[in-house]
Amino acid sequence: MSNKEKKPAYKSINTPICDFVEQYRSSFSARFHMPGHKGKGNGYENDITEITGADSLYSASGIIAESMKNAGDIFGADTFYSAEGSSLSIRAMVYLTCLYAKNKNKKCRILAGRNAHKSFLSAIILTNAEVEWIYPQDGESYLSCSVTAERIKEILSSSGKDMPTALYITSPDYLGNTVDISSISAVCKNCGVLLLVDNAHGAYLRFFGRHPIEQGADMCADSAHKTLPVLTGGAYLHINRAADKFFKKNALGALSLFGSTSPSYLILASLDRANALISNGYDEKIIKLCKEIDRIKQKLISYGYKLIGDEPMKITVCAESVGYTGYELNEKLLDNRLIAEFFDFNYLTLMLSPENGSDELARLLSVLLSVQKKAPNIVGEERYIKPEKAMSAREAAFYPSVKMRAKDALGKVLATVSVGCPPAVPILVSGEIVDENAIELFKRYGIEYIDVIDK
Ligand SMILES: Cc1ncc(COP(=O)(O)O)c(C=O)c1O
């Protein structure tokens, strides 16, 4: 089936939040409510708060509820908004899983791909969920974790009666690799294990029939702002309509437990606007763009670049295939005033969207094709060795800590995770012991100082 045939058809969708804000602006002349800027200042006019008629995010029953229902119709899910990124949706998803386990008189235990974003770490620290990690395969970047249905089946079948409550995976990962969620979800369903997906990078996969919810995930978090025309911070928590209604019933409560009581209406309105854009052809624009990206990828491959990842709207080049590091390739882009999403020793990652325009795509391609090829520069693949755990992440997070040079921390226990953003994927997790392998990885990724337990 072609991508186009898989794409869901939507009826044209209204914009209740945008309409309310517009009407408010034209109807009232003075604001005696928060925020303090009173709508004065360029771009501040639409920044309102939960005034009469504006609904209330965490007890939505008016315009926000209507807008979230519109988003749910697009994604084929019970959809809830986050104005604080997927980070908030991920914390809510983990909390909902703990609540579900508690209702069944069980301890919450989550089997998780080790390439989890830092927000998952904060979620387990806050909820005290137990985690069992699945580590990357040899030769894989620590940003990836190729989880297959076979691997999950093997792990779950050795769990006996002690099944985890949920499996948590990150797909797509930062480099653009996706996993086969359909097959993994079939294994999870067979074993009565929930499937949670960090789909922060993949909201748009809905237009390719590859969204985690349609592939059987019970819940997923999408950063709308990463790939759709939405303001930074706009994200979704999606719950599968076929999942236990317990999750839908408790979703807003879970989000409100970690979220601010002052969600940004600029962000909520941009999520609302995205519904209308998508139902009016933005999905088609993304599909068209991805065909163009595919042509660009073919040209890069013909030139000699090795590419990784199967995400259609992202390009990740293996820098060593043309004799450079990712840092060096990034310099070439910067010389031409082009900004990449991410780079490290091995990779350079570019995130695109229909907002880039064909001239920008042409410039990007031209710069990458102007790079003077050298003999492959083997910077060496990293090896991820499973670290030893001294205590749980939660215990470690509550100890006093001290900052020290990573290279001098051999044998110390990590307190809080030290990661830059991007990619915000921790090399070592709170409670784990700093070993030589971790020191090597800290060095490789430029992490000079870390926080260790002070005892
Ligand atoms: C894989 C992954 N998960 C989760 C997040 C958190 O998303 P947000 O920035 O929307 O909170 C990010 C952010 O970069 C991410 O890359």
The ligand as an SDF file (V2000), in Angstrom:
LIG
                    3D

 16 16  0  0  0  0  0  0  0  0999 V2000
   13.7020   11.3190   22.1130 C   0  0  0  0  0  0  0  0  0  0  0  0
   13.1490   12.4750   22.8870 C   0  0  0  0  0  0  0  0  0  0  0  0
   12.1920   12.2580   23.8040 N   0  0  0  0  0  0  0  0  0  0  0  0
   11.6560   13.2570   24.5150 C   0  0  0  0  0  0  0  0  0  0  0  0
   12.0680   14.5540   24.3440 C   0  0  0  0  0  0  0  0  0  0  0  0
   11.4420   15.6450   25.1590 C   0  0  0  0  0  0  0  0  0  0  0  0
   10.6100   16.3920   24.3460 O   0  0  0  0  0  0  0  0  0  0  0  0
   10.2130   17.9020   24.6620 P   0  0  0  0  0  0  0  0  0  0  0  0
   11.3990   18.7360   24.3360 O   0  0  0  0  0  0  0  0  0  0  0  0
    9.0420   18.1240   23.7580 O   0  0  0  0  0  0  0  0  0  0  0  0
    9.8390   17.9730   26.0930 O   0  0  0  0  0  0  0  0  0  0  0  0
   13.0710   14.8290   23.4030 C   0  0  0  0  0  0  0  0  0  0  0  0
   13.5560   16.2050   23.2110 C   0  0  0  0  0  0  0  0  0  0  0  0
   14.4710   16.4920   22.5090 O   0  0  0  0  0  0  0  0  0  0  0  0
   13.6250   13.7640   22.6510 C   0  0  0  0  0  0  0  0  0  0  0  0
   14.5900   13.9780   21.7500 O   0  0  0  0  0  0  0  0  0  0  0  0
  1  2  1  0
  2  3  1  0
  2 15  2  0
  3  4  2  0
  4  5  1  0
  5  6  1  0
  5 12  2  0
  6  7  1  0
  7  8  1  0
  8  9  2  0
  8 10  1  0
  8 11  1  0
 12 13  1  0
 12 15  1  0
 13 14  2  0
 15 16  1  0
M  END
$$$$
